[in-house]
Amino acid sequence: MAIIFNSTNPVDDATWQGYHLRAVIPLANLTNPGFTTGQIRVTFELASTASAANCDSAFIGAGIASPVYDFDGSQVQLLFGGSPSNTGLGSGAIFTSDFVPFTFNFSTAVSLVIATHWSGTHADAAQATGTTNNEYFQNEVVGAEGQSAPTGSFILLAHAIDFVTLIEFQPNPLVNQVVIGGPTTTQIIPGQDLLGNVGLWVNQPTGYAYQLMRNGAVFQAGPWGVGPSYTVQPSDVGSVITLQVIAMNSSGSGAPAASMIYLVARGQPLVTSQALGTQRNNYGDSVGCGFTVGSASVTVSALGRWVVSGSSGSHLLFIADATGATIATATIHTSGLSAGYHYINIDQGYTTLQGDSFYYLQSVEAISGDFWYDVNTIPTIDSHFVYAGAFSRSGGVLTLSNTTGIFGPVNLLFYPVTPPPLGTPIQYSWDFSP
């Protein structure tokens, strides 16, 4: 922060209530801080004889060559605790305005002009010393203090009436995002379009850039422009998508601010729990289960099977309709996978299973040395389906093997609603109210 003007005002000068006073401080009386854009505040001083005085309004801005008391149009209003006025001021009151955004070019400006209006019982100012090159004007028109070319008749004061004791100018602080609350996470699904919004910032940002992050890594970035957007892809399933915004002002770039966390949901499983049975291998064709979809259609995004630790082969997973025709496929490579369910996005992107329709879910077990489980208890399945039992394929024919079991075990992930068309908008949300 730089002090660009400092004055000592030891002598009382009375009865300035009802007057619009302007101080014109020439450039030679100001200290150049080395920057032009930032925030400015002014400290005012009243005489020891002041009582119940009111500073009704105050403005600051660059002056012009003639008439010297005119603003060049750059003036801004000073505030006092967020208010345009400061009232009830007493003897020797010294009070300071808030910092407000301000631009002043110390290379080209002629002067700095401060305009005020006073009222009250005794709005007594002081006579300045050490500022003999400053000029002071009086005008009795209320409301003219904020005007560039004010109405009313200005009178140049013969003596150095002064009410300004200090002017401070500082660079803009780095921009900050206004945050309310904490991080939140929401689930999205492929097909939704995330639209960017910058959110709420303080300290006068002048521009924005963005970064789209997938699992913490930038995959799209650039200047803000009209705002980024991204259509969630099937390949994003299981990923976390966030938007980072970088705001900047005359002092540089602030810290990136991140949107809420968007988890691209893989869907929910058909089989929610089951007990593992006897371990088997080398069937030579496919094993799995059959089920009927409830009254509402569902959309399948991935197929999965229970991997036995130590497996190393690749297995084809597929869904077939009641005629045995394959409608969705995925291939799982088991080498290095831990024991448990593992899911692979289906090759077709999405597959819709129609309501009140029967389907087979199968895993081709033709890999020597890889094991699967013969489960002899009925698994627990999601309420969107009716379970039909364990099925296997031999000679190209799918047949019921066990009404109380499940082979593999196999599984799938589904969305209970059809994913929205590509481009369906969802606005990026922040952890505060933009």
C-alpha positions as MATLAB code, in Angstrom:
seq = 'MAIIFNSTNPVDDATWQGYHLRAVIPLANLTNPGFTTGQIRVTFELASTASAANCDSAFIGAGIASPVYDFDGSQVQLLFGGSPSNTGLGSGAIFTSDFVPFTFNFSTAVSLVIATHWSGTHADAAQATGTTNNEYFQNEVVGAEGQSAPTGSFILLAHAIDFVTLIEFQPNPLVNQVVIGGPTTTQIIPGQDLLGNVGLWVNQPTGYAYQLMRNGAVFQAGPWGVGPSYTVQPSDVGSVITLQVIAMNSSGSGAPAASMIYLVARGQPLVTSQALGTQRNNYGDSVGCGFTVGSASVTVSALGRWVVSGSSGSHLLFIADATGATIATATIHTSGLSAGYHYINIDQGYTTLQGDSFYYLQSVEAISGDFWYDVNTIPTIDSHFVYAGAFSRSGGVLTLSNTTGIFGPVNLLFYPVTPPPLGTPIQYSWDFSP';
ca = [
       0.000    0.000    0.000;
       1.317    3.460   -0.942;
       0.621    6.832    0.678;
       0.241    9.162   -2.268;
      -0.743   12.269   -0.266;
      -0.215   13.344    3.355;
      -1.104   16.683    4.947;
      -1.030   18.286    8.407;
      -4.010   20.493    9.233;
      -3.452   22.306   12.581;
      -5.645   25.411   12.312;
      -9.426   25.436   12.758;
     -11.685   26.964   10.114;
     -15.389   27.096   10.910;
     -18.877   26.760    9.438;
     -18.627   24.708    6.256;
     -21.990   23.001    6.748;
     -24.189   23.419    3.681;
     -21.199   23.641    1.336;
     -19.919   21.487   -1.465;
     -16.129   21.664   -1.141;
     -13.604   20.481   -3.686;
      -9.887   19.974   -3.174;
      -7.691   20.001   -6.287;
      -4.321   18.369   -5.644;
      -1.856   18.828   -8.515;
       0.185   15.908   -9.726;
       3.349   17.432   -8.261;
       1.915   17.044   -4.762;
       1.218   13.318   -5.227;
       3.663   10.418   -4.828;
       3.652    8.001   -7.775;
       3.272    4.442   -6.361;
       4.306    2.757   -9.613;
       0.894    1.334  -10.579;
      -2.287    2.797  -12.009;
      -5.102    0.386  -11.140;
      -5.992   -0.649   -7.632;
      -8.012    0.514   -4.641;
      -8.021    3.936   -3.001;
      -9.187    5.365    0.297;
      -9.134    8.837    1.832;
      -8.731    9.956    5.442;
     -10.607   13.148    6.383;
     -10.059   15.431    9.366;
     -12.348   17.960   11.040;
     -11.410   20.899   13.236;
     -11.441   20.755   17.020;
     -14.510   23.005   16.973;
     -16.590   20.559   14.906;
     -19.735   19.037   16.398;
     -22.610   16.941   15.012;
     -21.107   17.274   11.544;
     -22.097   15.141    8.547;
     -20.073   14.204    5.508;
     -23.059   13.689    3.196;
     -21.096   12.351    0.234;
     -17.582   12.208   -1.165;
     -16.115   11.513   -4.591;
     -12.574   11.174   -5.926;
     -11.310   11.275   -9.499;
      -8.814   12.707  -11.955;
      -9.095   16.427  -12.711;
      -8.733   18.360  -15.951;
      -6.700   21.390  -16.942;
      -9.657   23.788  -17.068;
     -11.747   24.354  -15.124;
      -9.467   22.712  -12.616;
     -12.263   21.644  -10.266;
     -13.953   19.469  -12.931;
     -13.584   15.680  -12.957;
     -12.520   13.975  -16.183;
     -15.310   11.410  -15.772;
     -13.267    8.826  -13.859;
     -14.626    9.762  -10.428;
     -15.870    7.130   -8.006;
     -17.906    7.542   -4.849;
     -16.209    6.977   -1.536;
     -18.019    4.862    1.028;
     -17.824    4.740    4.809;
     -18.528    1.285    6.163;
     -20.494    0.646    2.972;
     -22.524    3.866    3.351;
     -22.207    6.949    1.114;
     -22.244    9.245    4.177;
     -20.658    9.527    7.611;
     -22.708   11.408   10.188;
     -22.548   12.689   13.761;
     -18.882   13.652   13.608;
     -17.456   15.518   16.583;
     -14.445   17.540   17.650;
     -11.267   16.747   15.728;
     -12.875   13.731   14.050;
     -10.531   11.742   11.808;
     -12.315    9.180    9.644;
     -11.290    7.003    6.723;
     -13.306    5.819    3.767;
     -13.436    2.217    2.580;
     -11.074    1.072   -0.140;
     -12.859    1.398   -3.497;
     -11.679    0.380   -6.986;
      -9.822    3.214   -8.684;
      -7.650    3.889  -11.729;
      -5.326    6.899  -11.878;
      -2.542    7.382  -14.419;
       0.286    9.246  -12.732;
       2.001    9.779  -16.111;
      -0.833   11.597  -17.854;
      -3.134   12.958  -15.145;
      -3.279   16.666  -14.335;
      -4.539   16.501  -10.782;
      -6.569   14.537   -8.265;
      -9.922   16.058   -7.277;
     -11.850   15.247   -4.098;
     -15.415   16.560   -3.811;
     -17.481   16.504   -0.623;
     -20.718   17.901    0.758;
     -21.152   18.783    4.433;
     -24.056   19.440    6.780;
     -24.800   19.420   10.497;
     -24.318   21.771   13.431;
     -20.638   22.643   12.962;
     -18.870   21.098    9.974;
     -15.622   22.816   10.796;
     -12.603   21.946    8.702;
      -8.961   22.857    9.161;
      -6.474   25.053    7.380;
      -3.682   23.074    5.802;
       0.051   23.697    5.950;
       2.623   22.386    3.551;
       0.145   22.091    0.675;
       0.162   25.641   -0.656;
      -0.043   24.462   -4.287;
      -3.424   22.804   -3.695;
      -6.577   24.692   -4.587;
      -9.887   24.633   -2.730;
     -13.312   25.601   -4.033;
     -16.734   26.081   -2.498;
     -20.142   25.598   -4.065;
     -23.560   25.497   -2.407;
     -25.393   23.183   -4.869;
     -26.410   19.940   -3.168;
     -25.724   16.837   -5.268;
     -23.171   18.493   -7.549;
     -20.274   16.809   -5.778;
     -20.513   13.705   -7.941;
     -20.768   15.554  -11.258;
     -17.924   15.838  -13.770;
     -18.885   19.397  -14.703;
     -20.861   20.388  -11.598;
     -23.711   22.850  -11.605;
     -23.508   25.941   -9.431;
     -20.971   28.697   -9.009;
     -17.545   27.719   -7.672;
     -15.486   30.155   -5.645;
     -11.736   29.730   -5.223;
     -10.923   29.999   -1.540;
      -8.275   32.486   -0.627;
      -6.799   30.310    2.114;
      -5.918   26.670    2.358;
      -9.098   25.201    3.752;
      -8.457   21.486    3.915;
     -10.360   18.405    5.019;
      -8.130   15.722    3.449;
      -5.210   14.479    5.506;
      -4.200   11.198    3.876;
      -4.757    9.382    0.569;
      -3.728    5.711    0.281;
      -3.588    3.710   -2.947;
      -2.930   -0.046   -3.151;
      -2.856   -2.632   -5.920;
      -5.938   -4.771   -6.258;
      -5.741   -7.844   -4.033;
      -5.747  -11.099   -5.957;
      -9.228  -12.242   -6.827;
     -10.904  -14.718   -4.510;
     -13.914  -16.925   -4.932;
     -16.694  -16.382   -2.420;
     -17.279  -19.782   -0.856;
     -20.232  -20.871    1.224;
     -20.303  -24.402    2.595;
     -18.017  -27.296    1.756;
     -17.250  -29.638   -1.145;
     -20.173  -31.607   -2.510;
     -20.424  -34.512   -4.925;
     -23.210  -35.376   -7.337;
     -23.641  -38.229   -9.790;
     -24.089  -37.654  -13.493;
     -24.412  -40.100  -16.362;
     -23.117  -40.162  -19.935;
     -25.024  -37.970  -22.329;
     -25.368  -35.012  -20.008;
     -23.757  -31.735  -21.042;
     -21.948  -29.800  -18.321;
     -22.133  -26.063  -18.937;
     -19.670  -23.685  -17.301;
     -20.400  -20.668  -15.110;
     -17.728  -18.574  -13.411;
     -19.379  -18.285   -9.992;
     -18.998  -15.344   -7.621;
     -15.699  -13.501   -7.098;
     -14.409  -10.459   -5.225;
     -11.599   -7.949   -5.903;
     -12.688   -6.907   -9.394;
     -11.763   -9.778  -11.724;
     -11.085   -8.594  -15.259;
     -11.046  -11.959  -16.998;
     -11.313  -15.706  -16.585;
      -9.780  -18.911  -17.888;
     -10.919  -22.476  -17.314;
      -9.635  -26.006  -16.968;
     -11.755  -29.137  -17.267;
     -10.344  -31.893  -15.074;
     -10.829  -35.644  -15.327;
      -9.609  -37.502  -12.268;
      -7.435  -34.515  -11.381;
      -5.789  -34.148  -14.818;
      -6.539  -31.323  -17.258;
      -8.140  -32.532  -20.489;
      -9.518  -29.251  -21.856;
      -8.465  -25.658  -21.121;
      -8.571  -22.149  -22.514;
      -9.797  -18.581  -22.037;
     -13.359  -18.348  -20.755;
     -14.988  -16.908  -23.886;
     -18.650  -17.894  -23.822;
     -17.875  -20.526  -21.193;
     -16.799  -24.146  -21.554;
     -19.115  -27.080  -21.979;
     -18.502  -30.788  -22.043;
     -20.696  -33.705  -23.013;
     -20.089  -36.651  -20.706;
     -19.022  -39.705  -22.713;
     -19.487  -43.424  -22.001;
     -15.698  -43.607  -21.666;
     -15.981  -41.243  -18.685;
     -17.916  -43.786  -16.638;
     -16.224  -44.161  -13.276;
     -14.348  -40.855  -13.646;
     -14.598  -37.627  -11.671;
     -15.163  -34.462  -13.709;
     -14.627  -30.969  -12.278;
     -14.356  -27.461  -13.670;
     -11.624  -25.121  -12.459;
     -11.915  -21.375  -13.018;
      -8.917  -19.043  -12.853;
      -9.848  -15.383  -12.391;
      -7.448  -12.494  -12.890;
      -7.211   -8.775  -12.281;
      -4.539   -6.106  -12.550;
      -2.500   -7.816   -9.827;
      -2.375  -11.222  -11.500;
      -4.212  -14.519  -11.289;
      -5.910  -15.850   -8.195;
      -5.899  -19.443   -7.024;
      -8.025  -21.776   -9.202;
     -11.496  -22.443   -7.850;
     -13.097  -25.833   -8.400;
     -16.725  -26.679   -9.012;
     -18.551  -29.370   -7.132;
     -17.357  -32.908   -7.873;
     -19.183  -34.704  -10.670;
     -18.896  -38.479  -10.431;
     -19.827  -40.163  -13.687;
     -21.938  -43.037  -12.401;
     -21.434  -46.527  -13.777;
     -24.988  -47.466  -12.988;
     -26.321  -49.878  -10.395;
     -25.870  -53.674  -10.404;
     -28.411  -56.319  -11.350;
     -27.074  -58.684   -8.647;
     -26.683  -56.915   -5.329;
     -25.411  -59.880   -3.288;
     -24.861  -63.633   -3.571;
     -23.123  -66.525   -1.814;
     -20.276  -68.136   -3.740;
     -20.535  -71.880   -4.349;
     -18.271  -74.520   -5.846;
     -15.288  -73.381   -7.919;
     -15.201  -74.849  -11.444;
     -13.387  -74.328  -14.777;
     -13.111  -75.455  -18.417;
     -16.791  -75.465  -19.278;
     -16.118  -74.853  -22.964;
     -19.020  -72.463  -23.674;
     -20.990  -69.842  -21.750;
     -22.529  -69.759  -18.297;
     -24.566  -67.147  -16.485;
     -28.165  -66.394  -15.683;
     -31.508  -65.280  -17.056;
     -33.871  -62.556  -15.903;
     -36.954  -60.605  -16.890;
     -37.004  -56.817  -16.861;
     -39.834  -55.268  -14.859;
     -42.503  -53.045  -16.365;
     -40.066  -50.167  -17.056;
     -37.199  -50.350  -19.545;
     -33.634  -50.025  -18.269;
     -30.377  -49.011  -19.960;
     -27.265  -51.159  -19.540;
     -23.843  -49.486  -19.530;
     -21.439  -52.262  -18.478;
     -21.130  -56.031  -18.062;
     -19.175  -57.795  -15.351;
     -18.176  -61.132  -13.878;
     -16.697  -62.353  -10.643;
     -12.966  -62.791  -11.162;
     -11.203  -65.559   -9.293;
      -7.806  -64.447   -7.999;
      -5.029  -65.816  -10.207;
      -7.064  -65.811  -13.427;
      -5.229  -64.658  -16.540;
      -7.536  -65.189  -19.507;
      -9.916  -62.998  -21.498;
     -13.637  -63.700  -21.377;
     -16.462  -62.546  -23.614;
     -19.522  -61.287  -21.738;
     -22.795  -60.882  -23.599;
     -26.518  -60.205  -23.252;
     -28.864  -62.149  -25.506;
     -32.580  -61.676  -25.980;
     -35.172  -64.443  -25.590;
     -34.378  -65.775  -29.079;
     -30.686  -66.115  -28.220;
     -29.636  -63.166  -30.406;
     -26.709  -61.224  -28.918;
     -27.523  -57.538  -28.264;
     -24.577  -56.389  -26.109;
     -20.973  -57.517  -25.619;
     -17.909  -56.709  -23.541;
     -14.566  -58.454  -23.099;
     -12.864  -58.668  -19.724;
      -9.139  -59.346  -19.375;
      -8.628  -60.962  -15.989;
      -4.848  -60.940  -15.700;
      -3.780  -59.018  -12.593;
      -7.333  -58.375  -11.377;
      -8.212  -58.866   -7.735;
     -10.949  -61.246   -6.630;
     -14.485  -59.876   -6.964;
     -16.739  -58.241   -9.530;
     -15.094  -56.287  -12.342;
     -17.067  -54.365  -14.965;
     -16.339  -53.409  -18.567;
     -18.278  -50.778  -20.547;
     -20.260  -52.537  -23.262;
     -19.024  -52.280  -26.823;
     -22.324  -50.794  -28.000;
     -22.093  -47.792  -25.644;
     -25.583  -48.347  -24.230;
     -28.162  -51.079  -24.612;
     -31.791  -50.631  -23.672;
     -33.566  -53.655  -22.235;
     -37.284  -53.454  -22.812;
     -39.786  -53.761  -19.995;
     -41.525  -57.127  -19.461;
     -38.899  -58.858  -21.630;
     -36.622  -61.840  -20.944;
     -32.813  -61.736  -21.394;
     -29.768  -63.944  -20.891;
     -26.546  -62.633  -19.291;
     -23.567  -64.891  -20.059;
     -19.787  -65.250  -19.767;
     -17.933  -67.479  -22.228;
     -15.821  -69.856  -20.111;
     -13.568  -71.457  -22.714;
     -10.216  -70.500  -21.141;
      -8.189  -73.362  -19.702;
      -7.092  -72.659  -16.155;
      -9.546  -69.814  -15.363;
     -12.106  -70.587  -12.695;
     -15.718  -69.579  -12.132;
     -18.273  -70.366   -9.434;
     -21.297  -72.616   -9.510;
     -23.619  -70.759   -7.122;
     -26.472  -72.838   -5.778;
     -28.334  -70.172   -3.799;
     -30.692  -67.574   -5.224;
     -28.870  -64.226   -5.491;
     -30.386  -60.951   -4.339;
     -31.183  -58.806   -7.353;
     -32.369  -55.260   -7.944;
     -36.120  -54.639   -7.808;
     -36.181  -53.617  -11.476;
     -35.784  -57.288  -12.464;
     -37.284  -60.729  -11.830;
     -34.682  -63.486  -11.530;
     -35.143  -66.676  -13.601;
     -32.151  -68.817  -12.534;
     -28.801  -70.089  -13.808;
     -28.514  -70.706  -17.565;
     -25.733  -72.174  -19.671;
     -25.092  -72.596  -23.399;
     -24.126  -75.771  -25.177;
     -24.106  -76.277  -28.921;
     -25.358  -72.747  -29.355;
     -28.497  -73.389  -27.279;
     -29.153  -71.568  -23.996;
     -30.952  -73.713  -21.427;
     -32.000  -73.447  -17.798;
     -29.575  -75.269  -15.512;
     -30.692  -74.304  -12.011;
     -33.612  -72.185  -10.861;
     -31.922  -71.413   -7.547;
     -28.394  -70.583   -8.695;
     -26.252  -68.245  -10.740;
     -23.137  -69.110  -12.698;
     -19.986  -67.023  -12.921;
     -21.311  -65.100  -11.131;
     -22.105  -62.598  -13.876;
     -23.530  -59.114  -13.422;
     -24.363  -55.906  -15.227;
     -24.652  -52.187  -14.458;
     -27.755  -50.309  -15.515;
     -29.484  -46.954  -15.316;
     -33.141  -47.216  -14.270;
     -33.922  -44.394  -16.698;
     -32.799  -43.874  -20.255;
     -29.736  -41.575  -20.296;
     -30.579  -38.153  -21.709;
     -29.738  -37.358  -25.310;
     -26.240  -36.050  -25.880;
     -26.140  -32.354  -25.034;
     -28.753  -32.391  -22.266;
     -27.520  -29.447  -20.141;
     -26.538  -29.528  -16.487;
     -25.042  -26.314  -15.098;
     -21.792  -26.641  -13.190;
     -22.559  -25.949   -9.541;
     -20.295  -24.357   -6.978;
     -20.171  -24.756   -3.244;
     -21.690  -21.309   -2.815;
     -24.554  -19.307   -4.317;
     -23.339  -17.673   -7.576;
];
